């Protein structure tokens, strides 16, 4: 019985150690700039794939730190109506997330890099 308790305790210690190392590596490799960046997802998949892509992009942006300096753009490259509705719903739930057509995306890029 005592060996089971030690085994569980060792498991928790190892999990804590690896979590600490993971967080330390994230802190070291995090970008040091405070500029604005875009995450562009070419959305041309099914409804389930769009959901997974947007949630994964949201997670990636969260690893970089502040959400206010980022924007996730789902680039509509021929979505079906159902997928488009699902994408719009998710964009409404997440801050700094939008679905754009290629024309709207080009206009946004021109506005961002306008001198």
MARBA-3410 file (N, C-alpha, C, O; in Angstrom, 1 decimal):
115
0.8,-1.2,0.0,0.0,0.0,0.0,0.9,1.3,0.0,0.5,2.2,-0.7 ~ 1.9,1.2,0.8,2.8,2.4,0.9,3.5,2.7,-0.5,3.8,3.8,-0.8 ~ 3.8,1.6,-1.2,4.4,1.8,-2.5,3.5,2.5,-3.5,4.0,3.2,-4.4 ~ 2.2,2.2,-3.4,1.2,2.9,-4.3,1.2,4.4,-4.0,1.1,5.2,-4.9 ~ 1.2,4.7,-2.7,1.2,6.1,-2.3,2.5,6.8,-2.8,2.4,7.9,-3.3
3.6,6.2,-2.7,4.9,6.8,-3.2,4.8,6.9,-4.7,5.4,7.8,-5.3 ~ 4.2,5.9,-5.3,4.1,6.0,-6.8,3.3,7.1,-7.3,3.6,7.8,-8.2 ~ 2.1,7.4,-6.6,1.3,8.5,-6.9,2.0,9.8,-6.6,1.9,10.8,-7.4 ~ 2.6,9.9,-5.5,3.4,11.1,-5.1,4.5,11.4,-6.1,4.7,12.5,-6.5 ~ 5.2,10.4,-6.6,6.2,10.5,-7.6,5.6,11.0,-8.9,6.2,11.8,-9.6
4.5,10.5,-9.2,3.8,10.9,-10.5,3.4,12.4,-10.4,3.6,13.2,-11.4 ~ 2.9,12.9,-9.2,2.6,14.3,-9.1,3.8,15.2,-9.1,3.8,16.3,-9.7 ~ 4.9,14.7,-8.5,6.2,15.5,-8.5,6.7,15.6,-9.9,7.1,16.7,-10.3 ~ 6.7,14.5,-10.7,7.1,14.6,-12.1,6.3,15.5,-12.9,6.8,16.2,-13.7 ~ 4.9,15.4,-12.7,4.0,16.3,-13.5,4.3,17.7,-13.2,4.3,18.6,-14.1
4.5,18.0,-11.9,4.8,19.4,-11.5,6.2,19.9,-12.1,6.3,21.0,-12.5 ~ 7.2,19.0,-12.1,8.5,19.3,-12.6,8.4,19.6,-14.1,8.9,20.6,-14.6 ~ 7.7,18.8,-14.9,7.6,19.0,-16.3,6.7,20.2,-16.6,7.0,20.9,-17.6 ~ 5.7,20.5,-15.8,4.9,21.7,-16.0,5.8,22.9,-15.8,5.6,23.9,-16.5 ~ 6.6,22.9,-14.8,7.5,24.0,-14.5,8.4,24.2,-15.7,8.6,25.4,-16.1
9.0,23.2,-16.2,10.0,23.3,-17.3,9.2,23.8,-18.6,9.8,24.7,-19.3 ~ 8.0,23.3,-18.8,7.2,23.8,-19.9,6.9,25.3,-19.8,7.1,26.0,-20.8 ~ 6.5,25.8,-18.7,6.2,27.2,-18.5,7.5,28.0,-18.6,7.4,29.1,-19.1 ~ 8.6,27.5,-18.1,9.8,28.2,-18.2,10.2,28.4,-19.7,10.7,29.5,-20.1 ~ 10.1,27.3,-20.5,10.4,27.4,-21.9,9.5,28.4,-22.6,9.9,29.1,-23.5
8.2,28.4,-22.3,7.3,29.3,-22.9,7.6,30.7,-22.6,7.6,31.6,-23.4 ~ 8.1,31.0,-21.3,8.5,32.3,-20.9,9.7,32.8,-21.7,9.8,33.9,-22.1 ~ 10.7,31.9,-21.9,11.9,32.2,-22.5,11.7,32.4,-24.0,12.3,33.4,-24.6 ~ 10.9,31.6,-24.7,10.7,31.7,-26.1,9.5,32.7,-26.5,9.3,32.9,-27.7 ~ 8.9,33.3,-25.6,7.8,34.3,-25.9,8.4,35.5,-26.6,9.5,36.0,-26.2
7.8,36.0,-27.7,8.3,37.2,-28.3,8.3,38.4,-27.4,7.4,38.5,-26.5 ~ 9.3,39.2,-27.5,9.5,40.4,-26.6,9.0,41.7,-27.2,9.2,42.7,-26.6 ~ 8.3,41.6,-28.3,7.8,42.9,-28.9,6.3,43.1,-28.4,5.6,42.1,-28.0 ~ 5.9,44.3,-28.6,4.5,44.6,-28.2,3.7,45.1,-29.4,2.7,45.8,-29.3 ~ 4.1,44.7,-30.6,3.5,45.1,-31.8,2.2,44.3,-32.1,1.8,43.4,-31.3
1.6,44.6,-33.1,0.3,44.0,-33.5,0.6,42.9,-34.5,1.4,43.0,-35.4 ~ 0.0,41.7,-34.3,0.3,40.6,-35.3,-1.1,40.0,-35.6,-2.0,40.0,-34.9 ~ -1.1,39.4,-36.8,-2.2,38.7,-37.4,-2.0,37.2,-37.5,-0.9,36.8,-37.8 ~ -3.0,36.4,-37.2,-3.0,35.0,-37.5,-4.0,34.7,-38.5,-5.2,34.9,-38.2 ~ -3.6,34.3,-39.7,-4.6,34.1,-40.8,-4.8,32.6,-41.0,-3.8,31.9,-41.2
-6.0,32.2,-41.0,-6.4,30.8,-41.3,-7.1,30.7,-42.6,-8.2,31.3,-42.7 ~ -6.6,30.0,-43.6,-7.4,29.8,-44.8,-8.5,28.8,-44.6,-8.3,27.6,-44.5 ~ -9.7,29.4,-44.4,-10.9,28.6,-44.1,-11.6,28.1,-45.3,-12.3,28.8,-46.0 ~ -11.4,26.8,-45.6,-12.1,26.2,-46.8,-12.4,24.7,-46.4,-12.6,23.9,-47.3 ~ -12.6,24.5,-45.2,-12.9,23.1,-44.7,-14.3,23.0,-44.2,-15.1,23.8,-44.4
-14.5,21.9,-43.6,-15.9,21.6,-43.1,-16.1,22.3,-41.8,-15.2,23.0,-41.2 ~ -17.3,22.3,-41.3,-17.7,23.0,-40.1,-16.8,22.6,-38.9,-16.4,23.4,-38.1 ~ -16.6,21.3,-38.7,-15.8,20.8,-37.6,-14.4,21.2,-37.7,-13.8,21.6,-36.7 ~ -13.8,21.3,-38.9,-12.5,21.7,-39.1,-12.3,23.2,-38.8,-11.3,23.6,-38.2 ~ -13.3,24.0,-39.2,-13.2,25.4,-38.9,-13.2,25.7,-37.4,-12.4,26.5,-36.9
-14.0,24.9,-36.7,-14.1,25.1,-35.2,-12.7,24.7,-34.6,-12.2,25.4,-33.8 ~ -12.2,23.6,-35.0,-10.9,23.2,-34.5,-9.8,24.2,-34.9,-8.9,24.5,-34.0 ~ -9.8,24.7,-36.1,-8.8,25.6,-36.5,-8.8,26.9,-35.7,-7.8,27.5,-35.3 ~ -10.0,27.5,-35.5,-10.2,28.7,-34.8,-9.8,28.5,-33.3,-9.2,29.4,-32.7 ~ -10.2,27.4,-32.7,-9.8,27.2,-31.3,-8.3,27.0,-31.2,-7.7,27.4,-30.2
-7.7,26.3,-32.1,-6.2,26.1,-32.1,-5.5,27.4,-32.3,-4.5,27.7,-31.6 ~ -6.0,28.3,-33.2,-5.4,29.6,-33.4,-5.5,30.4,-32.1,-4.6,31.2,-31.8 ~ -6.7,30.4,-31.5,-6.9,31.1,-30.2,-5.9,30.6,-29.2,-5.4,31.4,-28.4 ~ -5.7,29.3,-29.1,-4.7,28.8,-28.1,-3.3,29.3,-28.4,-2.6,29.6,-27.5 ~ -2.9,29.3,-29.7,-1.6,29.8,-30.1,-1.4,31.2,-29.7,-0.3,31.6,-29.2
-2.4,32.0,-30.0,-2.3,33.4,-29.7,-2.2,33.6,-28.2,-1.5,34.5,-27.7 ~ -2.9,32.8,-27.4,-2.8,32.8,-26.0,-1.4,32.5,-25.4,-1.0,33.0,-24.4 ~ -0.7,31.7,-26.1,0.6,31.3,-25.7,1.6,32.5,-25.9,2.6,32.6,-25.2 ~ 1.3,33.4,-26.9,2.1,34.6,-27.1,1.9,35.6,-26.1,2.7,36.5,-26.0 ~ 0.8,35.6,-25.4,0.5,36.6,-24.3,-0.7,37.3,-24.5,-1.8,36.8,-24.5
-0.6,38.6,-24.8,-1.7,39.6,-24.7,-2.6,39.4,-26.0,-2.1,39.5,-27.1 ~ -3.9,39.2,-25.8,-4.8,39.1,-26.9,-5.1,40.5,-27.6,-5.5,40.5,-28.8 ~ -4.9,41.5,-26.9,-5.2,42.9,-27.4,-4.3,43.3,-28.5,-4.6,44.2,-29.3 ~ -3.1,42.6,-28.6,-2.1,43.0,-29.7,-2.2,42.0,-30.9,-1.3,41.9,-31.7 ~ -3.3,41.2,-30.9,-3.3,40.2,-32.0,-4.7,40.2,-32.6,-5.7,40.7,-32.0
-4.8,39.6,-33.7,-6.1,39.4,-34.4,-6.1,38.1,-35.2,-5.1,37.8,-35.9 ~ -7.1,37.3,-35.1,-7.2,36.1,-35.8,-8.2,36.3,-36.9,-9.3,36.8,-36.7 ~ -7.8,36.0,-38.1,-8.6,36.2,-39.3,-8.9,34.9,-40.0,-7.9,34.2,-40.3 ~ -10.1,34.5,-40.1,-10.5,33.3,-40.9,-10.8,33.8,-42.3,-11.8,34.4,-42.6 ~ -9.9,33.4,-43.2,-10.0,33.9,-44.6,-10.9,32.9,-45.3,-10.6,31.7,-45.5
-12.1,33.4,-45.8,-13.1,32.7,-46.4,-12.7,32.3,-47.8,-12.8,33.1,-48.7 ~ -12.2,31.1,-48.0,-11.8,30.6,-49.3,-12.8,29.6,-49.8,-12.4,28.4,-50.2 ~ -14.1,29.9,-49.8,-15.1,29.0,-50.4,-15.7,28.1,-49.3,-15.9,26.9,-49.5 ~ -16.1,28.7,-48.2,-16.9,28.0,-47.2,-18.3,27.7,-47.6,-18.9,28.5,-48.3 ~ -18.8,26.6,-47.1,-20.2,26.4,-47.4,-21.0,27.3,-46.4,-20.5,27.9,-45.5
-22.3,27.4,-46.7,-23.2,28.3,-45.9,-23.2,27.9,-44.4,-23.1,28.7,-43.5 ~ -23.3,26.6,-44.2,-23.3,26.1,-42.8,-22.0,26.4,-42.1,-22.0,26.8,-40.9 ~ -20.9,26.1,-42.8,-19.6,26.4,-42.2,-19.4,27.9,-42.0,-18.8,28.3,-41.0 ~ -19.9,28.7,-42.9,-19.8,30.2,-42.7,-20.6,30.6,-41.5,-20.1,31.5,-40.8 ~ -21.7,30.1,-41.3,-22.5,30.4,-40.1,-21.8,30.0,-38.8,-21.8,30.8,-37.8
-21.2,28.8,-38.8,-20.5,28.4,-37.6,-19.3,29.2,-37.4,-19.0,29.6,-36.2 ~ -18.6,29.6,-38.5,-17.4,30.5,-38.3,-17.8,31.9,-37.8,-17.1,32.4,-36.9 ~ -18.9,32.4,-38.3,-19.4,33.7,-37.8,-19.8,33.6,-36.3,-19.6,34.6,-35.5 ~ -20.4,32.5,-35.9,-20.7,32.3,-34.5,-19.5,32.3,-33.6,-19.5,32.9,-32.6 ~ -18.5,31.5,-34.0,-17.2,31.5,-33.2,-16.5,32.8,-33.2,-16.0,33.2,-32.2
-16.6,33.5,-34.3,-15.9,34.9,-34.4,-16.6,35.8,-33.4,-16.0,36.7,-32.9 ~ -17.9,35.7,-33.3,-18.7,36.5,-32.3,-18.3,36.1,-30.9,-18.4,37.0,-30.0 ~ -18.0,34.9,-30.6,-17.7,34.4,-29.2,-16.3,34.9,-28.8,-16.1,35.3,-27.7 ~ -15.4,34.9,-29.8,-14.0,35.2,-29.5,-13.7,36.7,-29.8,-14.1,37.2,-30.8 ~ -13.0,37.3,-28.9,-12.6,38.7,-29.2,-11.5,38.7,-30.2,-10.7,37.7,-30.3
-11.4,39.8,-31.0,-10.3,40.0,-32.0,-10.2,38.8,-33.0,-9.2,38.5,-33.4 ~ -11.4,38.3,-33.4,-11.5,37.3,-34.4,-12.5,37.7,-35.4,-13.6,38.1,-35.0 ~ -12.2,37.5,-36.7,-13.2,37.9,-37.7,-13.0,37.0,-38.9,-12.0,36.3,-39.1 ~ -14.1,36.9,-39.7,-14.1,36.2,-41.0,-14.1,37.2,-42.1,-15.0,38.1,-42.1 ~ -13.1,37.1,-43.0,-13.0,38.0,-44.1,-13.0,37.3,-45.4,-12.4,36.2,-45.5
-13.5,37.9,-46.4,-13.3,37.4,-47.8,-11.9,37.9,-48.2,-11.3,38.8,-47.6 ~ -11.4,37.3,-49.3,-10.1,37.7,-49.8,-10.0,39.2,-50.1,-9.0,39.9,-49.9 ~ -11.1,39.8,-50.6,-11.1,41.2,-51.0,-11.0,42.1,-49.7,-10.3,43.0,-49.7 ~ -11.8,41.7,-48.7,-11.8,42.4,-47.4,-10.4,42.3,-46.7,-9.9,43.2,-46.1 ~ -9.8,41.1,-46.9,-8.5,40.9,-46.3,-7.5,41.8,-46.9,-6.6,42.4,-46.3
-7.5,41.9,-48.3,-6.5,42.8,-49.0,-6.7,44.2,-48.6,-5.8,45.0,-48.4 ~ -8.0,44.6,-48.4,-8.3,46.0,-48.0,-7.7,46.3,-46.6,-7.1,47.3,-46.3 ~ -7.9,45.3,-45.7,-7.3,45.4,-44.3,-5.8,45.5,-44.3,-5.2,46.3,-43.6 ~ -5.2,44.7,-45.2,-3.7,44.7,-45.2,-3.2,46.0,-45.8,-2.3,46.6,-45.3 ~ -3.9,46.6,-46.8,-3.5,47.9,-47.3,-3.7,48.9,-46.3,-2.8,49.8,-46.2
-4.7,48.9,-45.5,-4.9,49.9,-44.4,-3.8,49.7,-43.3,-3.4,50.8,-42.8 ~ -3.4,48.5,-43.0,-2.4,48.3,-42.0,-1.1,48.8,-42.4,-0.3,49.4,-41.6 ~ -0.7,48.6,-43.7,0.6,49.0,-44.1,0.6,50.3,-44.9,1.6,50.6,-45.6 ~ -0.4,51.1,-44.8,-0.5,52.4,-45.5,0.4,53.4,-44.8,0.4,53.5,-43.6 ~ 1.2,54.0,-45.6,2.2,55.0,-45.0,1.6,56.4,-45.1,2.3,57.3,-44.7
END
